[in-house]
Amino acid sequence: MNSFKISLIVFVAFLTSCTTYQIPIESFETQLKDATFDNMKTVNTKYPTGITYQNLANQLDSIICVDKNGNTRKIQNKPSIEIRITDKKNKKTIFYFDTVYLSDSFVVGQQSRFISATKSIPLKDIIKIEIQDCHKKFSYK
C-alpha cells in the first residue's frame, strides 16, 4: 500500500472519529432536572436524506461532561449528539441526546430518528453515562 493511500485512510478515520466524554450520574440528574416531557419543544430536524421532520426535543442548550483526562467540557446540544447509558447488567442503550428527558425516577429517550423507539431506564440502575458526537448528518432547520 503506498503512502498516499495510508495517509488518506488516516485522514478519513480522523474526520469520522468520535470523541467520547463521561457524565457523572449526579451531574446528569442535576443538569436534566428541568428536562421533562412537559418542557419538550417541537423542532424541525433535517435528516441526512434532506427531508425535514418534526420531532420533540429537550430545551437544553448544552451539557457539561468530562474528558478522559478529567477535564470539564461543554457539549452543545444538537441532533447528532448521542448518549450511551450502561446499566447494572452492563446493557448499553443509546439515545439521541436532544430527545432525553427525566420522568419521575427514569431517563426517557428516543433510540432512533426513523422509527418511534422510546425507552426508559430507571436512574437507580445506571452505572455509566457517556456522550459523543459522531457527526451524523442531522441538523435543526
C-alpha atoms as an extended CHARMM CRD file, in Angstrom:
* protein
*
       141  EXT
         1         1  MET       CA              0.0000000000        0.0000000000        0.0000000000  PROA      1               0.0000000000
         2         2  ASN       CA              1.5180000000        3.3250000000       -0.9560000000  PROA      2               0.0000000000
         3         3  SER       CA              1.9030000000        6.2530000000        1.4250000000  PROA      3               0.0000000000
         4         4  PHE       CA             -0.8650000000        8.2770000000       -0.2660000000  PROA      4               0.0000000000
         5         5  LYS       CA             -3.4500000000        5.5530000000        0.4310000000  PROA      5               0.0000000000
         6         6  ILE       CA             -2.2780000000        5.2120000000        4.0210000000  PROA      6               0.0000000000
         7         7  SER       CA             -2.4660000000        8.9860000000        4.5030000000  PROA      7               0.0000000000
         8         8  LEU       CA             -5.9450000000        9.0590000000        3.0000000000  PROA      8               0.0000000000
         9         9  ILE       CA             -7.1630000000        6.2680000000        5.3010000000  PROA      9               0.0000000000
        10        10  VAL       CA             -5.7370000000        8.0150000000        8.3730000000  PROA      10              0.0000000000
        11        11  PHE       CA             -7.2780000000       11.3380000000        7.2990000000  PROA      11              0.0000000000
        12        12  VAL       CA            -10.7370000000        9.7990000000        6.7660000000  PROA      12              0.0000000000
        13        13  ALA       CA            -10.5190000000        7.9590000000       10.1040000000  PROA      13              0.0000000000
        14        14  PHE       CA             -9.6370000000       11.2520000000       11.8120000000  PROA      14              0.0000000000
        15        15  LEU       CA            -12.6010000000       13.0470000000       10.2510000000  PROA      15              0.0000000000
        16        16  THR       CA            -15.0800000000       10.3360000000       11.1710000000  PROA      16              0.0000000000
        17        17  SER       CA            -13.8550000000        9.5850000000       14.6790000000  PROA      17              0.0000000000
        18        18  CYS       CA            -15.9720000000       10.2110000000       17.7340000000  PROA      18              0.0000000000
        19        19  THR       CA            -14.7070000000       11.6480000000       20.9820000000  PROA      19              0.0000000000
        20        20  THR       CA            -16.4760000000       10.1240000000       23.9570000000  PROA      20              0.0000000000
        21        21  TYR       CA            -16.9850000000       12.0030000000       27.2150000000  PROA      21              0.0000000000
        22        22  GLN       CA            -18.3250000000       10.8880000000       30.6030000000  PROA      22              0.0000000000
        23        23  ILE       CA            -21.1540000000       12.4860000000       32.5390000000  PROA      23              0.0000000000
        24        24  PRO       CA            -21.1960000000       11.7300000000       36.2740000000  PROA      24              0.0000000000
        25        25  ILE       CA            -24.6570000000       10.4020000000       37.1670000000  PROA      25              0.0000000000
        26        26  GLU       CA            -25.3250000000       13.0540000000       39.8390000000  PROA      26              0.0000000000
        27        27  SER       CA            -24.3090000000       15.7970000000       37.4010000000  PROA      27              0.0000000000
        28        28  PHE       CA            -26.5640000000       14.2890000000       34.7330000000  PROA      28              0.0000000000
        29        29  GLU       CA            -29.5640000000       14.3450000000       37.0750000000  PROA      29              0.0000000000
        30        30  THR       CA            -28.8390000000       17.9360000000       38.1090000000  PROA      30              0.0000000000
        31        31  GLN       CA            -28.3770000000       19.1740000000       34.5530000000  PROA      31              0.0000000000
        32        32  LEU       CA            -31.5540000000       17.4570000000       33.3390000000  PROA      32              0.0000000000
        33        33  LYS       CA            -33.7590000000       18.3620000000       36.3070000000  PROA      33              0.0000000000
        34        34  ASP       CA            -35.8900000000       20.6940000000       34.1530000000  PROA      34              0.0000000000
        35        35  ALA       CA            -35.8730000000       18.4010000000       31.1040000000  PROA      35              0.0000000000
        36        36  THR       CA            -39.3220000000       16.8600000000       31.4240000000  PROA      36              0.0000000000
        37        37  PHE       CA            -41.8460000000       15.7590000000       28.8270000000  PROA      37              0.0000000000
        38        38  ASP       CA            -43.9230000000       18.8700000000       29.5460000000  PROA      38              0.0000000000
        39        39  ASN       CA            -40.9200000000       21.0660000000       28.6910000000  PROA      39              0.0000000000
        40        40  MET       CA            -40.1430000000       19.3950000000       25.3570000000  PROA      40              0.0000000000
        41        41  LYS       CA            -40.3970000000       21.6360000000       22.2830000000  PROA      41              0.0000000000
        42        42  THR       CA            -41.2600000000       20.8560000000       18.6840000000  PROA      42              0.0000000000
        43        43  VAL       CA            -38.2720000000       21.2220000000       16.3500000000  PROA      43              0.0000000000
        44        44  ASN       CA            -37.6900000000       20.6600000000       12.6530000000  PROA      44              0.0000000000
        45        45  THR       CA            -34.8270000000       18.2310000000       12.1290000000  PROA      45              0.0000000000
        46        46  LYS       CA            -33.1920000000       17.8510000000        8.7340000000  PROA      46              0.0000000000
        47        47  TYR       CA            -32.2370000000       14.2210000000        8.1290000000  PROA      47              0.0000000000
        48        48  PRO       CA            -29.2690000000       13.0100000000        6.0470000000  PROA      48              0.0000000000
        49        49  THR       CA            -31.7400000000       12.3060000000        3.2230000000  PROA      49              0.0000000000
        50        50  GLY       CA            -32.5090000000       16.0350000000        3.0360000000  PROA      50              0.0000000000
        51        51  ILE       CA            -36.0570000000       15.5740000000        4.2890000000  PROA      51              0.0000000000
        52        52  THR       CA            -37.1810000000       17.6030000000        7.3020000000  PROA      52              0.0000000000
        53        53  TYR       CA            -39.3020000000       16.0670000000       10.0660000000  PROA      53              0.0000000000
        54        54  GLN       CA            -40.8640000000       17.4890000000       13.2020000000  PROA      54              0.0000000000
        55        55  ASN       CA            -39.9810000000       15.8760000000       16.4890000000  PROA      55              0.0000000000
        56        56  LEU       CA            -39.8400000000       16.7140000000       20.1720000000  PROA      56              0.0000000000
        57        57  ALA       CA            -36.5700000000       17.8640000000       21.7280000000  PROA      57              0.0000000000
        58        58  ASN       CA            -35.4830000000       18.9100000000       25.1920000000  PROA      58              0.0000000000
        59        59  GLN       CA            -34.6180000000       22.5690000000       25.6830000000  PROA      59              0.0000000000
        60        60  LEU       CA            -31.0580000000       22.0600000000       26.9070000000  PROA      60              0.0000000000
        61        61  ASP       CA            -28.5060000000       24.2450000000       25.1350000000  PROA      61              0.0000000000
        62        62  SER       CA            -25.5560000000       22.1570000000       26.2720000000  PROA      62              0.0000000000
        63        63  ILE       CA            -24.3280000000       19.5770000000       28.7590000000  PROA      63              0.0000000000
        64        64  ILE       CA            -21.2380000000       19.5980000000       30.9470000000  PROA      64              0.0000000000
        65        65  CYS       CA            -19.1550000000       16.4190000000       30.7750000000  PROA      65              0.0000000000
        66        66  VAL       CA            -15.6250000000       15.1840000000       31.4760000000  PROA      66              0.0000000000
        67        67  ASP       CA            -12.9650000000       14.0130000000       29.0050000000  PROA      67              0.0000000000
        68        68  LYS       CA            -10.6310000000       11.0340000000       29.5360000000  PROA      68              0.0000000000
        69        69  ASN       CA             -8.1070000000       13.3000000000       31.3120000000  PROA      69              0.0000000000
        70        70  GLY       CA            -10.6830000000       14.5990000000       33.8000000000  PROA      70              0.0000000000
        71        71  ASN       CA            -11.0610000000       17.9920000000       32.1120000000  PROA      71              0.0000000000
        72        72  THR       CA            -14.5140000000       19.5580000000       32.0370000000  PROA      72              0.0000000000
        73        73  ARG       CA            -16.0400000000       20.0280000000       28.5880000000  PROA      73              0.0000000000
        74        74  LYS       CA            -19.2310000000       21.7110000000       27.4420000000  PROA      74              0.0000000000
        75        75  ILE       CA            -21.0040000000       19.9450000000       24.5670000000  PROA      75              0.0000000000
        76        76  GLN       CA            -23.6000000000       21.8730000000       22.5610000000  PROA      76              0.0000000000
        77        77  ASN       CA            -26.8990000000       20.0460000000       22.2210000000  PROA      77              0.0000000000
        78        78  LYS       CA            -27.7020000000       19.2300000000       18.5990000000  PROA      78              0.0000000000
        79        79  PRO       CA            -29.4520000000       16.3640000000       16.8150000000  PROA      79              0.0000000000
        80        80  SER       CA            -26.2380000000       14.4280000000       16.1150000000  PROA      80              0.0000000000
        81        81  ILE       CA            -25.2770000000       14.0650000000       19.7960000000  PROA      81              0.0000000000
        82        82  GLU       CA            -25.7450000000       10.5590000000       21.1980000000  PROA      82              0.0000000000
        83        83  ILE       CA            -25.7820000000        9.4370000000       24.8000000000  PROA      83              0.0000000000
        84        84  ARG       CA            -24.8540000000        5.8840000000       25.8170000000  PROA      84              0.0000000000
        85        85  ILE       CA            -26.1980000000        4.6440000000       29.1340000000  PROA      85              0.0000000000
        86        86  THR       CA            -24.8260000000        1.4940000000       30.7520000000  PROA      86              0.0000000000
        87        87  ASP       CA            -26.9760000000       -0.2110000000       33.3830000000  PROA      87              0.0000000000
        88        88  LYS       CA            -26.1240000000       -2.5800000000       36.2460000000  PROA      88              0.0000000000
        89        89  LYS       CA            -26.4590000000       -5.5980000000       33.9290000000  PROA      89              0.0000000000
        90        90  ASN       CA            -23.8580000000       -3.9920000000       31.6240000000  PROA      90              0.0000000000
        91        91  LYS       CA            -26.5380000000       -3.4270000000       28.9600000000  PROA      91              0.0000000000
        92        92  LYS       CA            -25.8570000000       -0.3530000000       26.8490000000  PROA      92              0.0000000000
        93        93  THR       CA            -28.6570000000        1.8330000000       25.4980000000  PROA      93              0.0000000000
        94        94  ILE       CA            -28.0550000000        4.6590000000       23.0450000000  PROA      94              0.0000000000
        95        95  PHE       CA            -30.3800000000        7.6580000000       22.8300000000  PROA      95              0.0000000000
        96        96  TYR       CA            -30.2420000000       10.8320000000       20.7870000000  PROA      96              0.0000000000
        97        97  PHE       CA            -29.4100000000       13.3500000000       23.4900000000  PROA      97              0.0000000000
        98        98  ASP       CA            -31.8720000000       16.0210000000       22.3690000000  PROA      98              0.0000000000
        99        99  THR       CA            -34.7280000000       13.5320000000       22.9290000000  PROA      99              0.0000000000
       100       100  VAL       CA            -33.7350000000       12.6760000000       26.5110000000  PROA      100             0.0000000000
       101       101  TYR       CA            -35.7840000000       13.8160000000       29.4930000000  PROA      101             0.0000000000
       102       102  LEU       CA            -36.4860000000       12.7590000000       33.0740000000  PROA      102             0.0000000000
       103       103  SER       CA            -39.8010000000       11.2770000000       34.1510000000  PROA      103             0.0000000000
       104       104  ASP       CA            -40.0970000000       10.5360000000       37.8530000000  PROA      104             0.0000000000
       105       105  SER       CA            -37.0520000000        8.3480000000       38.5100000000  PROA      105             0.0000000000
       106       106  PHE       CA            -36.4780000000        7.3310000000       34.8770000000  PROA      106             0.0000000000
       107       107  VAL       CA            -34.4150000000        8.5770000000       31.9550000000  PROA      107             0.0000000000
       108       108  VAL       CA            -36.5400000000        8.5110000000       28.7990000000  PROA      108             0.0000000000
       109       109  GLY       CA            -35.2980000000        8.9270000000       25.2400000000  PROA      109             0.0000000000
       110       110  GLN       CA            -35.5440000000        8.0020000000       21.5740000000  PROA      110             0.0000000000
       111       111  GLN       CA            -33.2350000000        5.3200000000       20.1970000000  PROA      111             0.0000000000
       112       112  SER       CA            -33.9800000000        6.0930000000       16.5540000000  PROA      112             0.0000000000
       113       113  ARG       CA            -34.7730000000        9.1210000000       14.4320000000  PROA      113             0.0000000000
       114       114  PHE       CA            -36.5910000000        6.9920000000       11.8680000000  PROA      114             0.0000000000
       115       115  ILE       CA            -39.0000000000        4.9170000000       13.9630000000  PROA      115             0.0000000000
       116       116  SER       CA            -40.6810000000        5.5870000000       17.2710000000  PROA      116             0.0000000000
       117       117  ALA       CA            -38.4420000000        3.7280000000       19.7040000000  PROA      117             0.0000000000
       118       118  THR       CA            -38.9280000000        5.3620000000       23.0910000000  PROA      118             0.0000000000
       119       119  LYS       CA            -37.3030000000        3.5980000000       26.0140000000  PROA      119             0.0000000000
       120       120  SER       CA            -36.9950000000        4.3680000000       29.7160000000  PROA      120             0.0000000000
       121       121  ILE       CA            -34.2540000000        3.3490000000       32.1400000000  PROA      121             0.0000000000
       122       122  PRO       CA            -34.5060000000        3.6160000000       35.9390000000  PROA      122             0.0000000000
       123       123  LEU       CA            -31.9720000000        6.1470000000       37.2450000000  PROA      123             0.0000000000
       124       124  LYS       CA            -31.1090000000        3.7390000000       40.0760000000  PROA      124             0.0000000000
       125       125  ASP       CA            -29.9230000000        1.1480000000       37.5190000000  PROA      125             0.0000000000
       126       126  ILE       CA            -27.4960000000        3.4470000000       35.6820000000  PROA      126             0.0000000000
       127       127  ILE       CA            -23.7800000000        2.8910000000       36.3130000000  PROA      127             0.0000000000
       128       128  LYS       CA            -22.2480000000        4.9490000000       33.4900000000  PROA      128             0.0000000000
       129       129  ILE       CA            -23.2620000000        7.7360000000       31.1060000000  PROA      129             0.0000000000
       130       130  GLU       CA            -21.2210000000        8.6140000000       28.0330000000  PROA      130             0.0000000000
       131       131  ILE       CA            -21.8670000000       11.2470000000       25.3770000000  PROA      131             0.0000000000
       132       132  GLN       CA            -20.4350000000       11.6880000000       21.9030000000  PROA      132             0.0000000000
       133       133  ASP       CA            -20.8880000000       13.4540000000       18.5790000000  PROA      133             0.0000000000
       134       134  CYS       CA            -20.1910000000       11.1000000000       15.6900000000  PROA      134             0.0000000000
       135       135  HSD       CA            -21.0600000000       13.8800000000       13.2390000000  PROA      135             0.0000000000
       136       136  LYS       CA            -24.1160000000       12.1970000000       11.7780000000  PROA      136             0.0000000000
       137       137  LYS       CA            -25.7360000000       14.4770000000        9.2360000000  PROA      137             0.0000000000
       138       138  PHE       CA            -28.7070000000       15.6170000000       11.3320000000  PROA      138             0.0000000000
       139       139  SER       CA            -29.3150000000       19.3280000000       11.8590000000  PROA      139             0.0000000000
       140       140  TYR       CA            -32.0170000000       21.6770000000       13.0630000000  PROA      140             0.0000000000
       141       141  LYS       CA            -33.6820000000       23.6390000000       10.3320000000  PROA      141             0.0000000000
